[in-house]
Amino acid sequence: MQKQQRLRGFGTLSSGLVILLYIASLIVFARFCEHLRQYPDSLQIPLRHWERHHYIRVRIQGKEGWMVVDTGASSTVFYKQVRQFIRYTEHQSVGRADFAFLDRSIPARKITVEEVAIGNWRLPRLSATILGEALPLPTHLDGSPVFGILGYDLLRHWRVVRFTRGTLVLSKYPTSIPSSAITFRMIEVGKTPAIYEHTPGTRAPIWLIDTGSGSHFVSTEITEHLAIQLPSYWQKEKSTPLVGTVKLCGMQGKVLNLPVVIVPAGNPPFQKPYTIRRHGILGNGLLHRYEMVLDNKARRVWFVPTRVTSRRGTYGLLLSNRRGDDAVYVHFALPQTTETPKSAALLRAVDGVPVKGLTDWVRKRLLCSHPGTRLHLEVELPSGARQEVVCEAFAPEEVRIEEYWVETRKGSLQFQHTVLHLSNHYNSWTVYPFDIYTYRGRGVPTAQVVRDGEGRKVPLSSSNFDPVLPVPSDQRRRRSGQERTSNREIGQSALDAESHRQDRANQRSRQPIDIQMSFRCLNCYVCSTCSCASQ
């Protein structure tokens, strides 16, 4: 009898376990189906480029808005002001969110947001962070609120993440690598994607992939470990060069040509404790020249060359020509190879076509290119030797360069030339192809660099940049005259007489120089709708 009761009890227990397993399998199956509904096989989302960031449309609890797509953010973040737009559940966990570019660490709290949709990608619950302080970032776009930053914590759930200039493509399935692609191995640094050069036996710097940044950045700490080309005009300055050109070697030996903004060691975004050492940053400006694909499972990142015809590119050229002359001089402000001439050179041919004067065709070919295009120049060096130089056009946003077309009149002399303005977070330079006060249009010109605060600004009505004119040469002579005046105190009559003669000569040379300059933004110049002229 007891044996039968034990068997009956065992049978009841077994039946209960079977029922529990059945219920558990139903729950697992339901969640699997829910996961399938959340993550479709593939998703194509339009990207909106605005103010150096890429935005996507997001719907939260029926409210339409935008979020910044930022692979450099390890987690999804909501701005403080969205408290008035959405409902969410706060958790006890309180921490801080670090923003290296802004050099700020902001109090933040973990939250759960329900009913989030990105196209056909529906998230019933989204774990994120909400900030406790406001950021100096756009809060509205096209009349809709900007909810925050969509981080890499969401993108890593997809097998393939493809960025083009106007589209974000997400897929659960692998994709083939085109033969034209430049491929790198992918690693994660601080839960964000990064690449490194395929150079065996070397400790190559790591490059973080940060679509939240418009430009590419490196710290002076790692420039000695890079194949980097620096401009020659900064060498007379006692400061860090602002720009350079880096070549990154991929897995098949193909090279990614990259203009970079150089930041002094320890300055944002490379300050401690926000970031690691020995790394650079790849910004979204690269999408002007390449499609970028991240394969999260195969741990590969590749860049496919493309061409964005709606954007103007730059070769970083300083051009100068005296009106009426055939001679056109070119200085390479962004040298791309070790063979690039260090000084200005006489331009002889463009893509095999001889150059005689700065004609409309030459201007359009040199200044109106698209990112990713290549240019073949034949130049004559000051030594008389001829050399071919190949340049690739970058997007101006990649290296924070502003370009202006300038017409300069000095009495009977008339020049047409370009002016470049370069900047990072701390410094800015304006680079002229020649000394506007002394150059007469004969011989090879020498580039002149002017820092902000060292000259006088010329306001432009339709530009965020005010050109800075260099200090006139008569002011430099005045300083030397003041030094000679101090010698009079020595009491030597010969020095007195010499100083008197020099002072009289300086007074004659300090007559005002009649210089008229007209600046036009090259972006406006290309489309022939320039409204930012300034006399």
Buried (B, 14 or more C-beta within 10 A) or exposed (E): EEEEEEEEEEEEEEEEEEEEEEEEEEEEEEEEEEEEEBBBEBBEBEBBBBEBBBBBBBBBEEBBBBBBBBBBBBBBBBBBBBEEBBEBEEEEEEEEBBBBBBEBBBEBBBBEBBBBBBBBBBBEEBBBBBBEEEBEBBBEBEEBBBBBBBBBBBBBBBBBBBBBBEEBBBBBEEBEBEEEBBBBBBEBBEEBBBBBBBEEEEEBBBBBBBBBBBBBBBBBBBBEBBBBBBBBBBEEEEEBBBBBBBBBBBBEEBEBBBBBBBBBEEBBBBBEEBBEEEBBBBBBBBBBBBBBBBBBEBEBBBBBBBBBEEBBBBBBBBBBBBBEEEBBBBBBBBBBBEEBBEBBBBBBBBEEEEBEBBEEEBBEBBBBBBBBBEBEBBBBBEEEEEBEBEBBBBBBBBBBBBBBBBBBBBEEBBBBBBBBBBBBBEBBBBBBBBBBBEBEBEEBBBBBBBBBEEBEEBEBEEBEBBBBBBBBBBEEBBEEBEEBEEEEEEEEEEBBEEBEEBBEEBEEEBEEBEBEBBBBBBBBBBEEEBEBBBE
